[in-house]
Amino acid sequence: MRILIIEDAEKTASFLKKGLTEKGYVVDIESNGQEGLYLAQMNNYDLIILDVMLPEMDGWSILKELRTSDNKTYIIMLTARDDIDDKVKGLNLGADDYLVKPFAFSELVARIQTILRRKPTIQKDIIVIGDLEVDLNKKRVSRGGVKIDLTPKEFMLLSLLIRNNNVALSRSEISEKIWNINFDTDTNVVDVHIRRLRAKIDDDYEKKFIKTVRGIGYMFDES
């Protein structure tokens, strides 16, 4: 998951980037409003954390510009003003949430997770991502037109990762959903199956889809 932080307070931006990176997110920061808008328009972010008071261009103007151009990236507004009119203004302009400084980092993470859960899951029978094609109904997988034979568990694992595209899944989450068991942390069954899946899906190709997220688990990354 990619997050853009547009915040001119250097300490705040650095603190948020460090904390969110440790949570498994890929984070970019920008202190200038105009440059922040450019990054938001030129990149595919899952969520933007947007401060109201910024040099060159304020957060309200950035929010309005993004929504006017039909940019649907989730946006959380940050402000030092605990004013109901500001909250209403932000929500009316298209913000997804509004957080008043100072705030607890745990609250920000909870709000981010809540918003990202709104992201629609893939429901199509056939999923095509780049040169990878997965037929969920017929349990068939191919890459670059070449058929790939997967075991039932490998197919379940790939399907789980794809349905949670760009979301880091912990080993315990994976083991519970695939094997319906909470494995002990010492058990490496998830790592073994990921390694086998990578050998079939990624090893012979330049583009790698299955990524390791340090301290968390694994993620299917289409970016």
TORDRENPA-523352 format. One record per residue: x, y, z of N, C-alpha, C, O in turn; residue in one letter. Coordinates in steps of 0.1 Angstrom, whole numbers, plus 5000, padded with zeros to 4 digits. Last residue first. Example, Ala and Ser with C-alpha at 12.3 -4.5 7.8 and 13.67 -1.06 7.14 Angstrom:
2
512849785071513749895071512950005079513450115080S
513249435078512349555078513249675078514249675085A
END
This chain:
223
502249694915502849824910504149804903504749904898S
501249474926501049484911501749614906501849624894E
502049254950502249394946502249404931503149354924D
501049074977500949074962501049224957500149304961F
502949015005502049104998502149074983503249054978M
503648885039503848885024502748975018501648995024Y
504849005069504548885062504748905047505848925042G
506149175090504749155088504449015082503948925088I
508849215090508249225102506749205102506049205112G
508849315056509649285068508849315081508249415082R
507249165032507149285040507749255053507149185062V
508049035001508149015015508149155022508849245018T
505848994972506949074980506849034995505849005000K
505148884941505048844956506248904963507348874961I
505848974916504649014922504548984937503949074944F
508449094896508149004907506849054914506749174918K
509549094863508549154872508249054883507748944881K
511048894850511649014855510849084866511249124876E
510748544857510248664852510848794858511248784870Y
511148314871511548314857511248444850511348464838D
510048354897511448334895511948354880513048404878D
507148384899508048494898509448474893510048554886D
505748144900505148264895506148374891505948444882I
507347934909506547914898506048044891505848054879K
508648034931509447964921508647944908509247944897A
506548134946507448224939508248164928508448214917R
505647894956504747974947505648074939505448094927L
507747814972507347734961506447814951506647794939R
507648024991508948004983508547914971509047944960R
505147995002505448114995506648094986506648144974I
505547745015504647755004504847884995504647884983H
507447825034507747715024506847725012507347715001V
506148015049507348055041507647955031508047985020D
504147855060503747965051504948005043504848025030V
505647675076504847625065504447735055504347715043V
507247715098507547785086506747735074507247755062N
506547775132506247685120506547765107506047885106T
506847955152508047875148507847795136508847745130D
504348045157505248135150506548065145507148105136T
501847795150502847855159503847945151504047915139D
498947865132500147795133501047865144500947995145F
495747825134496647925138497947855141498147805152N
494047715105494747675117495647795121496247855112I
493147705079492147715089492747685103492047635111N
494947725058494847595065493847595076493647485083W
494247985048494547875039494447745046493847645040I
493648155071492748145059492948025050492047975044K
495748105088494348085093493448075081492447985081E
497948165073497748025078496348005082495847895080S
497548445069497648355058497348205063496548135056I
497648545095496448565087496448465076495348405073E
500248465103499148405110497848425102496948335102S
501748625085501848475084500648415091500148315086R
499848905073500748845083500748685080499848635074S
499849085043499148985052500248925061501348885056L
499549405030500449315036499749225045498949265054A
498049474999497849475014498749365020498849255015V
498149454972498749564978498549574993498849684999N
495249254971496249314963496749444970496049534974N
493749044981494149144990495349224984496349254991N
493548874960492248934965492549044975491749134977R
496148784958495648874948494348944952494149064950I
496348624981497248734980496648834969496748954971L
494448424976494348514988495148634986494648744989L
495448314952494148374952493948474964493448584962S
497848194962497848304952496548384952496648504951L
496648014980497548114985497648224975497548344979L
495247844963494547914973495348034979494848144981M
497347744948496347824941495547904952495348024949F
498747604968499447714961498447804954498547924954E
496747414974497147504984497847624978497647744982K
496647264949495447334955495847444965495247544965P
499647354930498847264938497647334944497647464943T
499747474896499847494910499147384918498147324913L
501347524865500647424874500847444888502047454893D
500847754841501547734854500747634862499647664866I
501147824807500347764818501247724829502347674828K
501948124792502447994795501647934808501648004818V
501248384788500648284779501048144782500548044776G
502448514808502948534795502448434785503148394776G
501148274829501948394828502648404815503348314811R
498248134843499248134833499948274834499448364839S
496147904860497048014861497948014849498447904845V
492847794871493947794861494847914862494248024865R
490347734882491647714890492847704880493647614882K
488047814871488647694866489947654873490547554870K
487548044887486547944886487147814882486847704887N
489748214885489348164899488348054898488247964907L
492448234866490948194864490548134877490848014880D
494748474861494248374871492748354869492048444870V
497548584844496148554843495748444853496348334853E
500148824840499648714849498048704847497348804849L
501049044828501048924820500648794828500648684823D
498949254846500149244837500049124828499049104821G
496549064857497349164862498749154854499449064856I
493348954855494448974847495249094852494749204853V
491148714866491848824870493148834861493848744860I
487948584863489248584857489948724860489448824857I
485748644879486248504878487648494872488448414876D
485848934900485748874887486348734888487148694896K
486149064924485148964923485048894910484348794909Q
488449214946488249164932487249044932487348944939I
487049454969487749334966487549284951486449324946T
487249804973486549684968487449574965488549584959P
488149965002488649934989487949804984488049694991K
487549985028486550015019486849975005485949964996R
489949945042489049835041487849855031487149765027R
490950205042491450105032490649985031490649915021L
489650305065489350365052489850265041489050245031I
490750145086489250155083488950195069488150145063T
493450205084492950075081491550065079491049985070Q
493350485091493850435078493350305074492850275063I
492350465117491550535107492050495093491250475084R
494550335129493150275129492350335118491550265112A
496550525125496650385119495350325118494950265108V
495550735141495750755127495850615120495150595109L
495650605166494350645161494450665146493550625138E
498350575170497550455169496150485163495550405156S
499250835173499650765161498750635159498350605148F
496951075185497750955188498050875175497150865166A
497351425177496651295177497551185180498751195179F
497051775183497851655182496951535183495851535189P
495151775152496451765159496251825173495551925174K
492451595140492851715146494251695154494351595161V
491351465109492051435122492651565127493351635120L
489051325089489551445093490151425107489451375116Y
488351155057488351155072489151285076489751355067D
487951195031487351075036487451075052486650995058D
486951495014487851425023487151305029485951305031A
485251654999485551514994486551445002487051334998G
484251885007485151894995485551754991486151744980L
482851805029482051855018482951855005482451844994N
484951755047484151645042483351685030483151595021L
485952025050486751915044485951795039486251745028G
483752155061484352195048485152085042484952055030K
483452015085482352005075482852045061482551985051V
485852095097485551955095484451935084484651855075K
485452365099486552315091486352165087486552125076D
483352385116483152435103484252375093484052355082D
484352285140483352205133483152245119482952165110I
487752275148486552365144485652285136485952225126D
490452265158489352175162488052255160487452285170D
493252305139492052365143490952265146490452195136R
495352175128495452205142494252275148494152295160A
494751895107494652035110494852055125494551965133T
494651675079495151705092495151855095495451935085L
492451445061492951585064493551595078492951535087M
492951175041492751215055493351355057494551375054I
491651035012492351145018491951165032490751175035I
491950794985491450824999492350935005493550935003Y
491550894951492450844962491850884976491451004978T
490150974929489350914940490250854951489850774959K
490051244909490951164916490251104928489851184937N
488551424894488051294896489051194901489051074899D
489251684895489851604884489451464885490051374878S
488051754919487551814906488051734894487351724884T
489751624937488351584935487751634922486951564916R
492051784934492051634932490651584929490451504920L
491152044940491752014927491751864924491451824913E
490352004967489452044957489952014943489151964935K
492851944979491751844980490751884969490251784962L
494352174974494752044969493651944968493451874958I
492752364988492952374974493352244967492952214956S
493152265015491752275009491852274993491152214987W
495952285018495352155017493952155011493552065004G
497452554998496952495010496152365008495852324996D
500452614983499052574980498552504993499152404997M
502752754994502452754980501052724977500352784968E
502752565025503252665016502952645002502752534997P
499752475043500952435035501452555027500652645024L
497352355064498252475062499552425056500452365062M
496352085063495652205057496552315054496452375043V
497851785051497751895061497052015055497152025042D
496951465043497051605038496851705049495751715054L
497651155032497551235045497851375042499051405039I
496250945009496951065011496651125025495451145028I
496350614996495850705005496750825006498050815005L
497450484974496250434980495550524990494350524992D
498650644944498650624959497350564963496250584958Y
500150664917498950594921499050554936499550454939N
501250994905501450864911500150794915499150864918N
500551244897501351164888501651024893502250944886M
498951364916498451354903499251254894498651194885Q
500651364939499351304940498751274926498051174924A
502751524929502951384932501651304933501651194928L
501351774926501951714915502151564917501951474909Y
500651824953499651804943500151734931499551644926L
503251864963502451754968501251724959501051604956G
504052094950504751974947503951844952503951744945E
502252274963502252254948502852124944502352044936Q
502952244990501652214985501552184970500952084966G
505752085003505252194995503952154989503752044983N
506651855015506351965024505652085017505052165023S
506051505012506351635005505851745014504751745020E
506951155013506551285020506951405011507851395003I
505750825009506450935003506051065011504851065016D
505850485019505550625022506450725015507650715015V
504350175021505450255013505050395014503950435009V
503750005052503350095041504550145034505650165040Y
504449855074504449795061503949875050503849825038G
504849985098503649905096503449845083502449775080K
507150125093507250005102505949925101506049805105E
505950325078506950235072507050105080507049995074T
504650455098503850395088504750295080504250185076L
506850565114505850475120505050395109504850275111G
508250725095508850615102507850515107508050395105K
506150905087506850815077507450695084507250585079K
505651035112504650955105505250855095504750745094L
508151155116507551065126506550975119506550855122F
508351325094509351215096508851115106509050995104S
506151495098506251415086507251295088506951185084A
506951615122505651545121505751445109505351325111T
509251745115509251645126508051555125508151435127K
508451925095509351825092509351705102509351595099E
505452035084506152025097507151905096506651785096A
504152005060505352095060506052095074507152145075D
502851735042502951795056504251885057505351825054E
501551485028501851625024501751705037500651745041I
502351155022502151255033502551395028503651415024I
500950885005501651015004501251105015500151125019L
501350535005500750655011501650775009502850775009I
500650224991501450344990500650464996499450484993R
500849885000500050005000500950135000501850145008M
END
